[in-house]
Amino acid sequence: MAAPADHSGVDLRVEAAAPALLVLAQQHVDRWNPRAARDLANRAMDRADSCDDPRQVRARALAILAFCERMEDRYPEGVAAGQAAIELAQQTGDLATEARARSVVARILLTIGETDDAVLESRTALDIAESSGDLTSCMIAFTAFTNVCLAIGQFDLALEYCERASEIARMTGDDIACGMLMDTAGCVYVEQAVAAQESGDVTGANALFRRAVKLSREAMLVARRNGHRRYEAGALANLAEGLAALGQPEKALRLLESWQADPELDTAYTLTHHLDTRGAICLALGRYDQAVECFAAALELAEGKKSAMVYHEHLAEAHERNGDPVRALMQFKAFHTLYVQVASESAQRGARVAAVRWETTQAHARAEQERARAEALSSTNLELSRRTEDLLQQSREDPLTGLANRRAMERLLEHGLGDRAIAMIDVDHFKNVNDTFSHPVGDAVLRHLGQILRTSCRAGDVAIRYGGEEFALLLHRAEDESVPTTAERVRLAVEQYDWNAVATGLTVTVSIGIGIATGSDANTAAEALALADQRLYQAKRAGRNRVVA
């Protein structure tokens, strides 16, 4: 009988040593295949004694197992594996593995509602990851902290750390992670848009929804290019939700219908996510029978009580709006029954997780050296609180270009525009630059653009990297030069720059939209920003490489 082999062709029974098995296991984690990843990690654990440092191998295997448990909603088991990985990583001084394990534990704590502990754990993971110097561990820790910040409503901080994680993904050539982080940033923009809607800022909400749609579309294409079906399906559903929010429900439905669902390839989560999204759009369009069909199909595929609870609630609303109070009441009763059960089971899981953490702490008293290092990293709760404040007040400078970042711009606009105008700038066809010349060249383009904008500014002007390939200028309205003239001067400087020196055959242009709080088209800084964003899109639609004022 032939020896079993992984998809890579490695003989798992004879040839593969523990480190090679861990590499394969991580590949399966990245592809969201927890069963295969768990099997490979366990095999690595079995072969750890043949390695130079068995404890280090076991720590890395346990960190992967913790991730697998989280993917399959086995939270107490995930925390137990994560705590064990942390303990071994500390014994061997493996900061990178400790940071990864803490990031997983933080995500689990966030999921079960232990938000305060999740904040502390994710912050500790950040510190350790940055101390390790391991880029992948930093990316994982930044991503975990992004999700924690999103959950507690710290949207600006979430976007900042999502961008920091994206910078690492681009630097390391991890295209799949780039796409996943684009979709994550899109989710942050959606939450910001919903908050803007609730406060009555429809214009601001639509601008944020457009950003979310742009990112979800790009994330979908990245996942498709890399053959990552789960990420592609998730980004596609998020894109449909964004299009519906922007008043394009029919386009959203066509997009969802374009996805060829396959129960053999797609997880229950993917299938139900698409059905639920389609049902919500049909419900908003008044197509109640279709909405009922979608929610009922999602209910049949639901894995677990929590998902079933959600679809019972959605069915209750659909039946009620369809004029069927009897079925609506029946679905609501089913929802209520599951709600009580889910709440009880969630509390029990939380108690088991707390017990695992307590038992681990009690069973493994740390040596004096580890205790001193832990004190240096976290010190006291007061020090942790100060660290939180430090994070909120950290540098407002974009690390890639050296320009002010989005947070700095928002701070400048807190008291209004005054005598300044806003120019929103977007690099034309920037995706083609990355695809044709590579991501490092794309980063070089952004750095050179930052220098061009900096040298093009007059006294009183401020150049900003707004995010991704978008920049902004806060322009002083002086008598010597009008705002459109300044913007055109910037556009021309970019067009005439020697891009061939950056990469042979490279050309770069920008589109610019201008917003001024004049009292006619815009009264506030927020409205001027939305107007500039709208005119930027007009410049794009008109053919790019132009200024629209």
N, C-alpha and C positions, 0 to 999 in steps of 0.2 A: 504494500500500500504506500502511495506517495505521501510525503510529509505535508501537513497543512501549510498553506501560504496565505499571506495577506495580499490585498489588491496590488501592493507594490512588488510582489514577487518574492518577498523575503520569507525564507523557511522559518516558521515560528517555532518549530519543535527542535530544530538542530542548530541553525546558523545564527539566529538573532540573539544577541546579548541584551541584557536589561536596558542599557541606554538606547539601543535601536528600537526596542519595543516601546519605550516611552515616547520616542519621536513619532512612531506610528500612532500611538494612543492619542497624542496631541492633535495629529492630523484628523483623526475621527472626531475629536472634540470640536475642532474648527468646522467640521462638516455636520455638526449636530447629530452625531451617531453615538449616543451614550453606551449602548450595549457593547458595541465593538471596542470602544475606548476602555470600558470597564474590564473587559476580558484581557486586553493587552496590558493594562496597568497591573492587574492581578498576576499575570505571567511575569512581569518585570519584578514584582515583589518576591515571587518564588525564586527568581534567579539573582536576587540582590547580593546574596552571600558570596557570589563569585566575583563581585566587583571590588575595587580598591576601597571604596567607602560605602558599605551597605546602607548606612543610615541616610546618606544623601539620596540614594536611589529610592529608598522607601519613602522619604519625605516628598520627593517629586511624584512618585506614584500615588501617594495619598492625596496630594493636591489635585491630581487629575480625577481621582475617585470622588473627591468632594464635589468637583464640578459636575460629574456624572449624576450624583445624587440630586444636585440642585436641578438639573435638567429634567429629572423624572419626579420632581416634587417630593422627594424623600428628605425632608429638611432636618430632622434629628440626626439621621445617618450622615447627612452632608456636613453638619456642624461637627460631629464626632470625628469624621475623616479629616476635616479641615484643622481641628484642634490638634490632632495627632501629627499632621504635617507641620504645623507651626512649631510644635515641641521639638521634633527631630531637626527641623531646619535651624532652630536656634542652637541646638547642640553642635551642629556642624558649621555654623556661621554662614549658612546659605540664605542670604538676605533676599535674593530674587524669588526663591521658592516660598519663603515666609510671606512676602508681599502678595504673591499670587493666592496663597491659601487664605490670607486675611481678606483679600478682595472677594473671594467666594463666600466666606462666612458673612461678610458685610451684606452681600446681595441676599443671602438667605434671611438674615435678621430683618432686612427691609421688607421682604416678602411676607413674613409672619407678623409684621406690625411693630417690631421692636426698633422703632425709628431712632431713638436716642443712641442705643447701642450700635446701630448701623452707622450713624454719623461718626462715632468714636472709632469704630473698627476700620471704616474706610479712610479716615484721616491718618490712622496709624499705618495702614497699608501704603498710603501716599508717601509718608516720611521714609519708610523702609525701602520702598521701590526706588525713590530718588537717591537714597544712600547706596543702593546696590549698583547703580550705574547700568543696570540691565534694561535695554529699551523696551523689550516686549513686556517685562513685568511692569514698567512704568505705564505702558499703554493700557494694560489690564487694570491697573490701579486707578488711572485717570478715568477709564470707562465706568468702573464701579462707582467712583465718586460722582461722576456725571449723573448716573441714575439715582443716587441718593439725593443730590441737589434737586433733580427734577421732582422727586417725590415730596420734598419739603417746600417746593415753590421757589427755590433759589434759581430762577431761570438764567440769569446772567452768568452766574457761577457755573451752571451746568453747560452752557454754551462755551464758556472759556475752556473748561477742562475737556469737553468734547473736541474742541479745536486742537488742544495740545495732544490729545490722543491721536487725532487725525494726522498731525504733523509727523508723529513717530511712524504711523502706518505708511505714510508716503515715503518717509526716509528709508524704511526697511523694505519697501516694495511689497507690502502686504495689501494687495488690491481688495481682497475680500473684506478685510477689516475696514479699509477705506469706505467701501460701500455700506457696511453695517453702521459705521459711525455717521455717515451722511443721513441715513434713515433715522438714527437716534436724534441728530440735530433737528431733523424735520419734526419729530415728535415734540421736541421742546418748543419749536415755533408754533405748533398746533396748540399746545397748552397756553402759550402766551396769547395766541389769537382768541382762544375761548375766553380768557380773562379780559381781553380788550372788548370783546363782544358784550360780556356781562356788565362792563362799566359804561357801555354805550358808545364806544369808539369803533364804529363800523369801518371807517376808512383805515384805521390802524390795523384792525383785525384782518381785513382783506389783504393788506400788504404782507402781513405775517403768514397768512394762508398761502399766498403766492410763493413765498420763500420755502414753505414746507413742501408745496407741490414740486418746486424745482429740485429740491434735494431728494424727495422720494422717487422722482422720475430717474434722476441720475443713479440713485442707489439700486433701483430696479435694473438698469442697464448694466451696471457693474456686476451685479449678481448673475445676470444672464450671461455676460461675457465669461465669467468664471465657472459657469455650470453649477452655481449654488442655488438649487431649486427652492429651498426653504426661504432663504433671504429674498429671492426674487418675488416669491408669492407674497411675503409679508410686505415688502415695499410697494408692490402693485396694489394691495388692498389699502395701504395707507395713502397712496396716490389717489385712489378712487374716493376715499373719504375727503381728501383735500379738494378735489375737483367738485364734489357735491357741495362742500361748504362755500365754494366760490360761485355757486349758481349754475353748475354744469352737470346736473345729475344724469342726464341721458348719456353724456360722454363717459361718465363714471361707470354707468351700467355696461356700456359697450366694452369698456376696458376690462371689467370683471368677467364678462362673457368670453373675452378673448383667451382667458386662462383655461387650458385644458386640464381640468382636475383629474387626478389619477389616484385612487385609493391605494394602489400598490406603491406609489412613490411619495405621496403627500401624507403628512401626519394629520391626525384628527384636528389638531390646533389649526393647521393651515386651511383645511376644508371648512371648519366651522367659522373661522375668521372671515373667509370670503362669503359664506352664506349669511352671516350676521350683518356684514357690511352691506350686502345687496338688499337684505331685508330692511335695514334702516333707511336706505335710499328710497325703496319702494314705499315705505311708510310715509316718508316726507312728501312723496309725490301723490299720495292718496290712493295708491294701488294696494289696497289692504289685503285682498286675496293673495296676491303675489308675496306680500310681506309675510303673511301667515305661513305660506308654503316654505319660504326660506327659513324662518325661525323654527318651524317644525322639523325640517331636514337637519338643521344644526343641532336640535335637541336629540335627534336619533343618533347622531355621531358623537355627542358630547362625552368626553372622558372625565368622569368625576362629578361630584355633587356641585362643586362651585360653578362649573361651566353650565351644568343643567339648570341651576338656579337662575342664572342670567337669562337663558333662553326661555324659561317659563315666564319670567318677568316681561320679556319682550313680546311673547305671545299674548300675554294678558293685555298689554297696551294695544296690540294690533287688533285683537278681537273687540276690545272696547270701542276703538275708533271705527271699526267695521260694523258697529251696531249690533253686536252679539254679546250682551251682558252675561248670559249664562256661561258661555265658554270662557269669557274673560274672568269671571269669578273662579271658575274651576282652575284656570291656570294660575291665578293669583294665590289660591290656597296651596297649590303645589309649590309655588315660589316660596311662600311663607314657611312651609314645612321644611324645605331644604335650607332656607336661611337660618332657621334655628339650629339645624343639624350642623351646618357649615361653621356657624359661630362657635358651637360647642367643641367641634373637632379642632378648629383653629386654636382655641384656648388650650386644648389638651396638647396639641403639637408644640405650642409655645412653651408650655410647662415642661415637656420632654426636652426641648432644646435647652431651656434654662437648666434643667437637671444635668444634661450632658456637659454643659459648660462648667457648672459648679463641681461636678465630679472630676472633670479633667483638671480643674484648678487645684482641687484638694489632693488628687492622686499623684500629681506630678509637681512637687515643690521644686522650684527652680534653684539652681546653684547660685552662689553669690555673684559670680561674674555675669550671668544672664540677668539677675535682678538689677545690677548696676546699669547694664545696657538698657533695660526696659525703663528704668528711671530716667536715663538720659534722653530717651525717645519721647516719653510721655509725662514723666515727673508726677504731677498731681492733676486733679480735675481742674484746678484753677489755671494751670499751664495749658491744658487742653482747650479751655475756654479762650485763653489769650491767642492760641494758635488759630482758632476759628475766626477771631477778629482779624488776625493777620492775613488769613486767606481772603477774607472779604475786602481787605484794604491793599491787597498785593498789587504789584506793578500794573499800571494801565498802559504799558507799552507792548506793541506787537513784537514778538521775538524774531520773526522772520525778516521784517522790513525795517524795524526800528521806528515806525510811525506810531502815533497814538492809536489805541484800539477802540472798539465799539463802546466799551464801558467809559473810557475817557470822553468820548464824544457825548454820551448821554449826560455825563457830569457837567460838561460845558453848556449843554442845552437846558439844564435844570431851571435856569432863570430866563429862558427864552432866547431867541436869536439876536435880539438887539438890532444892530445895523448890518448883520451878516446874512448871507444867503447860503443855501446848501446845494452842493453839486454832487450827485451820485454818479459814480463811475464804475463801469463794468468792462472787463477785458473781453473783447469779441472773440468768440470761438476758442475760449481758453481750454476747453476739453480737447480740442484738436491738437493744441500745443503739447498737452500731456501725452496724448495717444501717439502722436507722430514723433516727438522729440524726447519723451521720457518725463517722469515726474520731477527729477532733479533740475531739468531745464525749465520746467514750469515754475519751480521755486525760484530759480535764478531770474526768470521774467518778473516775478512779483517783487523780488528785491530791487531790480533795476527800476521798476515802475515807482517803487517807494522813493528812490533817489530822484527820479524825474519830478515827481510831485513835490518833493521837499525843495528842490532848487527852483521850481516854478512858482512857489508861494511868495507873495509879497509880505511886507510887514503886517502883522495882524491876521494873516491867513493861517489855517491849521489843516494839515494833511492827515488823513486817518485811513487805516485799513479796517474796513467795516466787517469783513469776513470773507473767507474764500478768495475769489477773484474780484470781489467788490471793494471799491475804495470810496472815500468821500472827501470833499473839501468844504470847510467852513470859510467862506470868502467875505472879506471886508468890502463893503460897498463904498469904494473911494471915488473921488471925482476924476482921478487921473485915468481910470480904466474901468469900464463897465464889467459886470459879472459875466455876461455872455462872452465878452471879449477875452476875459481871463480864461474861461473854460475852453474857448476855441484855441487859445495859445497853448493850453495844456494838451488838448487833443492833437494839435499839430506837432508838439514836441515829442509825443509818443510815436506818432506816425513816422517822423523823420529820424528817430533814434537809430543808431547803428546796431540793429538786432542781429545782423549777420556775425557780429563779434561774439555774441552769446552762443549762437548755433547757426551753422551754415544753412542758408535758405529760410531762416526764421523771419517772419514779419508779424508785427503786433500793432493792433489798433484798439481804440476804446470808444465806447458810446457814453454820452454824458446827458443827464437830465438835471434841470435846475429848478429849485423851489425857493420862493421868497415869501416871507410873511408880510404881504403888502396890505392885507385887509380885504382884497377882492377875491383872489383864489385861495388864500390861506391866511389864517389869523394867528396861528400858534406855531411853535417849532415843530410839534408833532405833525400838524397838517402840512407844513412846508416840506418836511421829510417825506411824507406820503406823496405829495405832489411831485417832488423830485424823483421818487421811485417810479411813479406813473409815467413821467416824461422820459425816464430812462428806458422803460419798456416801449414807449413810442419811438424812441431813437432806434431801438433794436428792430422793431417792426418795419421802420422806414428804410432799412438797409444797413444799419450799423455805421460805425466810424463817423459819427456826427454829434452835434450838440442840439438838444431841444430845450428851449427856454419858454 
